[in-house]
Amino acid sequence: MMQSTSRLVRLLEVVSKIGHSVKNACHKRNISFKSVGGISFVAGGTVFLLASGSVVYARTPATSFMSEPITDDGTRRKNQSDIKVRMEEFVMRVQHDFCRALEAEETGGKKFRVDRWLRKEGGGGVTCVMQEGETFEKAGVNVSVVHGTLPKGAVEQMRARGKKMKENVPFFATGVSCVIHPRNPFVPTVHFNYRYFEVEDDTGDKIWWFGGGTDLTPYYLNEDDAKHFHKTLKQACDKHGPAFYPKFKKWCDDYFVISHRGERRGIGGIFFDDLDKPSLEDCFKFIQSCGESVVESYVPLVNKHKNDPYTKEHREWQLLRRGRYTEFNLVYDRGTKFGLFTPGARFESILMSLPLYAKWEYMHIPDPSTPEGKLTEILKNPRDWV
């Protein structure tokens, strides 16, 4: 039985002294974990504490991904310690877990369409999209694993951020990005993105960094929802130090600004880029904590509000706010710009963040005393939620 499934499940650890906890065993092996009952779910697999006291770590099988990864199985097996492989497998797991959690909220049984694609310049991706569901009007969760040579436009964009780049820069990038547009106006839109980038600088040395974040865009403000969302992100950040959440919360508020409107896209969350300290391993652990928090931060809000009654007026306001969402993504978003600059870019995947339906009205200004007006005030003047 073990031999027949060895390609799917690898036992990396087998014995620990009686009395050792799963937590101690994981910490010794530098494996992050989350305990649920008698089973601990960890990055890359599951730890079981047996009655004998032995600890068994079962590697996550490929069936826990939405499709086969982009990097072939043989290459991944040979390079298990390589951060490029570890990050690819991590973002594939985040994609899987989030997609399955969203499918569970679809009462009509709607499933994600899974589109695995390859890029002739190097690498590819897995795009998962659900459209016209009962709960989700459009939901997209995309993984990309690409490599090759950075084009001039992307090099100039990085130089503007202080990166020392030569022409024709070899690069590798992998990440998971997601935007969810729900049907019910009382369910907020969520966006998250977690990525790893690796290039050669103008001296030929390899430089790397992580980036990402998670942010919430409600159409109607529910303070309990906002507090839950920010509290979950803060807990993920606080595992690695008390300074991360306030720093990255402010960065998020400052980044997601629709400048020509003088307002934020939503009520924020966390956002960061160029994360390369204190070490690669520490940064990767931080990314894992953030990525593993996305289900907990968002799905309870979907479950809470997906059946709330709403009117045509609520729907009209939702469409107007989606227009603002579209404005930010097409005018200001770095990821969209970088993707469009990349040779062989898959535009369908880059633009999956856009809603199916949006609306613009000339000089639409909500009454400040209405729920719509109160949300607008928050978007103009961000506040702390935890």
C-alpha positions as CSV (number, residue, x, y, z in Angstrom):
1,M,0.0,0.0,0.0
2,M,2.8,2.4,0.9
3,Q,4.8,1.5,-2.2
4,S,1.8,2.0,-4.5
5,T,1.2,5.5,-3.1
6,S,4.8,6.6,-2.7
7,R,4.6,9.0,-5.6
8,L,1.8,10.9,-3.8
9,V,2.8,10.7,-0.2
10,R,6.3,10.8,1.2
11,L,6.9,10.1,4.9
12,L,9.6,12.6,5.9
13,E,9.6,12.0,9.6
14,V,8.8,8.8,11.4
15,V,9.9,8.6,15.1
16,S,10.0,11.0,18.0
17,K,10.5,10.3,21.6
18,I,7.3,9.4,23.5
19,G,5.9,12.5,25.0
20,H,7.1,14.9,22.4
21,S,4.3,17.0,21.0
22,V,3.6,17.7,17.3
23,K,4.6,21.3,17.9
24,N,8.0,20.5,19.2
25,A,8.7,18.0,16.5
26,C,7.7,20.5,13.8
27,H,9.8,23.3,15.3
28,K,12.9,21.1,15.4
29,R,12.4,20.4,11.6
30,N,11.6,24.0,10.8
31,I,8.0,23.1,9.7
32,S,5.2,25.5,10.3
33,F,1.9,24.0,11.5
34,K,-1.7,24.6,12.5
35,S,-3.2,22.2,15.0
36,V,-6.9,21.1,14.7
37,G,-7.9,18.5,17.1
38,G,-5.5,15.5,17.0
39,I,-4.1,16.4,13.6
40,S,-1.8,19.2,12.8
41,F,-1.8,20.7,9.3
42,V,1.6,22.0,8.3
43,A,3.2,23.6,5.3
44,G,3.6,20.9,2.8
45,G,1.7,18.1,4.5
46,T,0.1,16.8,7.6
47,V,1.6,15.7,10.9
48,F,0.0,12.9,12.8
49,L,0.9,12.1,16.4
50,L,0.5,8.4,16.8
51,A,-0.6,6.6,20.0
52,S,3.0,5.2,20.3
53,G,4.3,8.8,20.5
54,S,5.9,8.6,17.0
55,V,5.4,11.5,14.7
56,V,4.7,11.0,11.0
57,Y,4.8,13.7,8.5
58,A,2.9,13.0,5.3
59,R,3.8,15.2,2.3
60,T,0.8,16.8,0.6
61,P,0.0,14.7,-2.5
62,A,-0.5,16.4,-5.9
63,T,-4.2,15.8,-5.6
64,S,-4.2,18.6,-3.1
65,F,-3.5,21.0,-6.0
66,M,-6.1,22.2,-8.5
67,S,-4.0,20.8,-11.3
68,E,-0.5,19.5,-11.8
69,P,2.1,22.1,-10.9
70,I,4.0,23.9,-13.7
71,T,7.4,22.5,-12.7
72,D,7.5,18.8,-13.5
73,D,7.5,16.3,-10.7
74,G,11.0,15.1,-11.3
75,T,12.5,18.5,-11.1
76,R,10.6,19.3,-7.9
77,R,11.7,16.1,-6.2
78,K,15.4,16.8,-7.0
79,N,15.1,20.3,-5.7
80,Q,12.9,20.1,-2.6
81,S,15.1,22.5,-0.7
82,D,15.1,25.2,-3.4
83,I,12.9,28.2,-2.5
84,K,11.5,28.3,-6.0
85,V,10.1,24.8,-5.7
86,R,8.9,25.4,-2.1
87,M,7.1,28.6,-3.0
88,E,5.5,27.1,-6.1
89,E,4.1,24.2,-4.1
90,F,3.0,26.6,-1.4
91,V,1.0,28.9,-3.7
92,M,-0.5,25.9,-5.4
93,R,-1.8,24.7,-2.0
94,V,-3.2,28.2,-1.1
95,Q,-5.0,28.2,-4.4
96,H,-6.5,24.7,-3.8
97,D,-7.6,25.4,-0.2
98,F,-9.2,28.8,-1.1
99,C,-11.0,27.4,-4.2
100,R,-12.4,24.5,-2.3
101,A,-13.5,26.7,0.6
102,L,-15.4,29.0,-1.9
103,E,-17.0,26.0,-3.7
104,A,-18.4,24.9,-0.4
105,E,-20.2,28.2,-0.2
106,E,-21.9,27.7,-3.6
107,T,-25.4,26.2,-2.8
108,G,-25.9,25.3,-6.5
109,G,-22.8,23.1,-6.7
110,K,-20.9,25.5,-9.0
111,K,-17.2,24.6,-9.4
112,F,-14.1,26.4,-10.6
113,R,-13.0,26.0,-14.2
114,V,-9.3,25.0,-14.0
115,D,-7.1,26.2,-16.9
116,R,-3.5,25.1,-16.8
117,W,-1.4,27.0,-19.3
118,L,2.2,27.2,-20.5
119,R,4.2,30.1,-21.7
120,K,6.6,29.6,-24.6
121,E,9.1,32.1,-23.0
122,G,9.3,29.9,-19.9
123,G,6.9,28.6,-17.2
124,G,3.2,28.9,-17.1
125,G,0.3,29.0,-14.6
126,V,-2.9,27.6,-13.3
127,T,-6.0,29.9,-13.6
128,C,-9.1,28.9,-11.7
129,V,-12.3,30.9,-12.5
130,M,-15.9,30.6,-11.4
131,Q,-18.5,32.7,-13.1
132,E,-22.3,33.3,-12.6
133,G,-22.5,31.2,-9.4
134,E,-25.3,31.7,-6.9
135,T,-22.8,33.1,-4.3
136,F,-20.0,34.3,-6.5
137,E,-20.6,36.4,-9.6
138,K,-17.0,36.0,-10.6
139,A,-14.1,34.5,-8.6
140,G,-10.6,34.1,-9.9
141,V,-7.6,32.5,-8.2
142,N,-4.5,32.4,-10.3
143,V,-1.0,30.8,-9.8
144,S,1.8,31.8,-12.1
145,V,5.3,30.3,-12.3
146,V,7.3,32.1,-14.9
147,H,10.9,32.6,-15.9
148,G,12.9,34.1,-18.7
149,T,14.3,37.6,-19.4
150,L,12.7,40.8,-18.1
151,P,11.5,43.1,-20.9
152,K,12.6,46.8,-20.9
153,G,9.3,48.1,-19.5
154,A,9.5,45.8,-16.5
155,V,13.1,46.7,-15.9
156,E,12.3,50.4,-16.0
157,Q,9.5,49.8,-13.5
158,M,11.9,48.1,-11.1
159,R,14.5,50.7,-11.5
160,A,12.0,53.3,-10.5
161,R,11.6,51.3,-7.2
162,G,15.4,51.5,-6.5
163,K,16.4,48.1,-8.0
164,K,19.8,48.0,-9.7
165,M,18.9,46.4,-13.0
166,K,20.8,45.8,-16.2
167,E,19.2,45.2,-19.5
168,N,18.1,41.6,-20.4
169,V,17.7,40.5,-16.8
170,P,17.1,36.8,-16.1
171,F,14.2,36.4,-13.7
172,F,12.0,33.9,-12.0
173,A,8.7,34.8,-10.4
174,T,5.9,32.7,-8.8
175,G,2.8,33.7,-6.9
176,V,-0.8,33.3,-6.2
177,S,-3.3,36.1,-6.8
178,C,-7.0,36.2,-6.2
179,V,-10.0,38.6,-6.6
180,I,-13.5,37.5,-5.5
181,H,-16.6,39.4,-6.7
182,P,-19.7,38.1,-4.8
183,R,-23.2,38.4,-6.0
184,N,-24.7,39.7,-2.7
185,P,-23.8,43.4,-2.1
186,F,-23.5,42.7,1.6
187,V,-20.6,40.2,1.0
188,P,-17.4,42.2,0.4
189,T,-14.9,41.7,-2.4
190,V,-11.5,40.3,-1.3
191,H,-8.1,40.4,-3.0
192,F,-4.9,38.7,-2.0
193,N,-1.5,38.2,-3.6
194,Y,1.6,36.5,-2.4
195,R,4.7,36.2,-4.6
196,Y,8.4,35.5,-4.8
197,F,10.8,37.2,-7.2
198,E,14.4,36.4,-8.2
199,V,16.6,38.2,-10.6
200,E,20.3,38.9,-11.3
201,D,21.5,42.5,-10.6
202,D,23.9,44.4,-12.7
203,T,26.9,42.6,-11.1
204,G,25.5,39.2,-11.9
205,D,24.6,38.4,-8.3
206,K,21.2,36.9,-7.5
207,I,18.8,39.0,-5.6
208,W,15.4,38.0,-4.3
209,W,12.4,39.4,-2.5
210,F,8.8,38.5,-1.4
211,G,5.7,40.7,-1.7
212,G,2.0,40.5,-1.2
213,G,-1.0,41.3,0.9
214,T,-4.7,40.8,1.6
215,D,-7.3,43.5,1.5
216,L,-11.0,43.9,1.8
217,T,-13.5,46.0,-0.3
218,P,-17.0,46.1,1.2
219,Y,-19.9,47.7,-0.5
220,Y,-21.7,48.2,2.8
221,L,-19.6,48.6,5.9
222,N,-20.0,46.1,8.7
223,E,-17.7,47.0,11.6
224,D,-17.7,43.4,13.0
225,D,-16.6,42.1,9.6
226,A,-13.9,44.7,9.4
227,K,-12.6,43.9,12.9
228,H,-12.6,40.1,12.2
229,F,-10.8,40.6,8.9
230,H,-8.1,42.8,10.4
231,K,-7.8,40.8,13.6
232,T,-7.1,37.6,11.5
233,L,-4.4,39.4,9.5
234,K,-2.8,40.9,12.6
235,Q,-2.7,37.5,14.3
236,A,-0.9,36.1,11.2
237,C,1.6,39.0,11.3
238,D,2.1,39.0,15.1
239,K,3.6,35.4,14.9
240,H,6.7,37.1,13.5
241,G,6.8,40.3,15.4
242,P,4.6,43.1,16.6
243,A,5.9,45.7,14.1
244,F,4.6,43.9,10.9
245,Y,0.9,44.5,11.1
246,P,0.9,48.3,11.8
247,K,3.6,48.9,9.2
248,F,1.9,46.8,6.5
249,K,-1.6,48.0,7.3
250,K,-0.4,51.6,6.7
251,W,1.3,50.5,3.5
252,C,-1.9,49.0,2.4
253,D,-3.9,52.1,3.1
254,D,-1.3,54.2,1.2
255,Y,-1.1,51.8,-1.8
256,F,-4.7,51.1,-2.7
257,V,-5.5,54.8,-3.4
258,I,-7.6,55.8,-6.3
259,S,-5.8,59.1,-6.5
260,H,-8.0,60.9,-9.0
261,R,-11.0,60.1,-6.7
262,G,-9.3,60.9,-3.5
263,E,-10.4,57.7,-1.9
264,R,-9.1,54.2,-1.1
265,R,-10.3,51.1,-2.9
266,G,-11.5,49.5,0.2
267,I,-10.9,49.3,4.0
268,G,-7.4,47.9,3.6
269,G,-5.7,45.0,5.2
270,I,-1.9,44.4,4.7
271,F,0.4,45.1,1.8
272,F,4.2,44.9,1.5
273,D,6.9,44.5,-1.2
274,D,10.7,44.0,-1.4
275,L,10.6,41.9,1.8
276,D,14.2,40.4,2.0
277,K,15.0,40.6,5.7
278,P,16.0,39.2,8.1
279,S,16.6,36.0,6.0
280,L,15.0,34.1,3.2
281,E,13.7,31.4,5.5
282,D,12.2,34.0,7.9
283,C,10.5,35.8,5.0
284,F,9.1,32.6,3.6
285,K,7.7,31.7,7.0
286,F,6.0,35.1,7.1
287,I,4.5,34.6,3.7
288,Q,3.2,31.2,4.7
289,S,1.5,32.7,7.8
290,C,-0.2,35.3,5.7
291,G,-1.2,32.9,2.9
292,E,-2.6,30.4,5.3
293,S,-4.8,33.1,6.9
294,V,-6.9,34.0,3.8
295,V,-9.6,31.4,4.3
296,E,-10.1,32.3,7.9
297,S,-10.1,36.0,7.2
298,Y,-12.7,36.0,4.4
299,V,-14.9,32.8,4.1
300,P,-16.8,33.4,7.4
301,L,-17.9,36.7,6.0
302,V,-19.3,35.0,2.9
303,N,-21.1,32.5,5.0
304,K,-22.6,35.2,7.2
305,H,-24.0,37.4,4.5
306,K,-24.5,35.4,1.3
307,N,-28.2,35.0,2.0
308,D,-28.8,38.6,3.2
309,P,-31.8,40.2,1.5
310,Y,-31.0,43.2,-0.7
311,T,-32.7,45.7,-3.0
312,K,-32.1,47.0,-6.5
313,E,-30.6,50.1,-4.9
314,H,-28.1,48.0,-3.0
315,R,-27.1,46.3,-6.3
316,E,-26.7,49.6,-8.1
317,W,-24.3,50.9,-5.5
318,Q,-22.4,47.6,-5.7
319,L,-21.9,48.1,-9.4
320,L,-20.8,51.7,-9.0
321,R,-18.2,50.6,-6.4
322,R,-17.0,47.9,-8.8
323,G,-16.4,50.7,-11.3
324,R,-14.0,52.3,-8.9
325,Y,-12.4,48.9,-8.3
326,T,-11.8,48.6,-12.0
327,E,-10.3,52.1,-12.2
328,F,-7.6,51.2,-9.6
329,N,-6.7,47.9,-11.2
330,L,-6.3,49.3,-14.7
331,V,-4.7,52.7,-13.8
332,Y,-2.5,52.1,-10.7
333,D,-2.0,48.4,-9.9
334,R,1.7,47.4,-10.1
335,G,0.9,43.7,-10.7
336,T,-1.3,44.5,-13.7
337,K,1.3,46.7,-15.2
338,F,4.1,44.2,-14.7
339,G,2.0,41.4,-16.2
340,L,1.1,43.5,-19.3
341,F,4.8,44.3,-19.8
342,T,5.9,40.7,-19.6
343,P,6.5,38.9,-23.0
344,G,4.0,36.0,-23.5
345,A,1.7,37.5,-20.9
346,R,-1.6,35.7,-20.6
347,F,-4.0,38.6,-20.6
348,E,-7.0,36.5,-19.7
349,S,-5.3,35.7,-16.4
350,I,-4.0,39.2,-15.8
351,L,-7.4,40.7,-16.2
352,M,-9.3,38.1,-14.3
353,S,-9.5,40.6,-11.4
354,L,-12.1,42.6,-13.3
355,P,-15.7,42.1,-12.4
356,L,-18.3,40.7,-14.9
357,Y,-20.5,43.8,-14.3
358,A,-19.6,47.4,-13.3
359,K,-21.2,50.8,-13.7
360,W,-20.3,54.5,-13.9
361,E,-22.7,57.4,-13.4
362,Y,-21.9,61.0,-14.0
363,M,-21.2,63.0,-10.8
364,H,-22.6,60.3,-8.4
365,I,-22.2,61.6,-4.9
366,P,-24.0,59.7,-2.1
367,D,-25.8,61.5,0.8
368,P,-23.3,61.5,3.7
369,S,-26.1,60.4,6.1
370,T,-26.7,57.1,4.2
371,P,-24.8,53.8,4.5
372,E,-23.3,54.5,1.1
373,G,-22.1,58.0,2.3
374,K,-20.7,56.5,5.5
375,L,-18.7,54.0,3.6
376,T,-17.4,56.7,1.3
377,E,-16.2,58.7,4.4
378,I,-14.2,55.7,5.6
379,L,-12.7,55.3,2.1
380,K,-11.5,58.9,2.2
381,N,-10.3,58.7,5.8
382,P,-9.0,55.2,6.8
383,R,-9.3,54.1,10.4
384,D,-7.8,51.4,12.6
385,W,-9.9,48.3,13.2
386,V,-7.9,46.5,15.9
